[in-house]
Amino acid sequence: MKLISSIVNILQNIGRSLVVNHNEPHIEQKHDRHGNSYWQVYDFTTNKSYRFGSDRDVRAWIEERYHHA
């Protein structure tokens, strides 16, 4: 079962990479195992992932990212 889940994740990532603008960060709202929501951000330019507790924090990160670019 874990192998199938891994294969599905790989295929989803491949699919996303084909349609995503790699100049823009990928932002996704997720939930942890306790049901708490958070924001996952992947920055293609730095190849780093970030996790934020609110959309306000994501907006601040984006503003900072473009301010220093």
Secondary structure per residue as TSV (DSSP state, phi and psi in degrees):
chain	resnum	aa	ss	phi	psi
A	1	M	-	360.0	-40.4
A	2	K	H	-64.7	-35.1
A	3	L	H	-64.1	-43.0
A	4	I	H	-63.2	-42.8
A	5	S	H	-61.6	-41.2
A	6	S	H	-64.6	-41.8
A	7	I	H	-64.8	-42.5
A	8	V	H	-60.9	-43.9
A	9	N	H	-61.4	-42.3
A	10	I	H	-61.9	-46.3
A	11	L	H	-64.9	-38.4
A	12	Q	H	-63.9	-42.0
A	13	N	H	-64.1	-39.8
A	14	I	H	-63.1	-45.9
A	15	G	H	-60.5	-43.2
A	16	R	H	-63.6	-40.3
A	17	S	H	-67.0	-22.7
A	18	L	H	-78.1	-25.1
A	19	V	H	-114.7	-2.2
A	20	V	S	-92.9	137.9
A	21	N	-	-75.9	114.1
A	22	H	T	-76.9	0.3
A	23	N	T	-88.0	-14.5
A	24	E	S	-109.7	146.3
A	25	P	-	-70.0	150.5
A	26	H	E	-93.7	122.4
A	27	I	E	-120.2	131.2
A	28	E	E	-142.6	134.0
A	29	Q	E	-87.3	132.2
A	30	K	E	-131.4	174.1
A	31	H	E	-132.5	138.2
A	32	D	-	-81.3	-179.6
A	33	R	T	-67.1	-12.6
A	34	H	T	-97.5	0.9
A	35	G	S	89.9	2.6
A	36	N	-	-77.3	134.7
A	37	S	E	-88.7	151.2
A	38	Y	E	-152.5	168.6
A	39	W	E	-112.2	126.7
A	40	Q	E	-104.6	125.8
A	41	V	E	-122.3	129.4
A	42	Y	E	-114.8	123.0
A	43	D	E	-99.3	108.4
A	44	F	T	-65.4	-30.6
A	45	T	T	-70.8	-29.5
A	46	T	T	-108.3	-8.2
A	47	N	T	60.2	38.0
A	48	K	E	-123.8	150.0
A	49	S	E	-108.4	146.2
A	50	Y	E	-131.2	152.1
A	51	R	E	-128.3	127.5
A	52	F	E	-125.4	150.0
A	53	G	S	-85.8	-15.0
A	54	S	S	-147.3	160.0
A	55	D	H	-67.9	-28.1
A	56	R	H	-63.0	-40.9
A	57	D	H	-64.9	-37.3
A	58	V	H	-64.5	-45.1
A	59	R	H	-61.3	-40.5
A	60	A	H	-63.7	-40.9
A	61	W	H	-63.0	-43.3
A	62	I	H	-62.1	-46.6
A	63	E	H	-59.9	-42.6
A	64	E	H	-64.3	-41.3
A	65	R	H	-60.3	-45.7
A	66	Y	H	-79.1	-26.9
A	67	H	H	-66.2	-37.0
A	68	H	-	-92.6	-1.5
A	69	A	-	-79.6	360.0
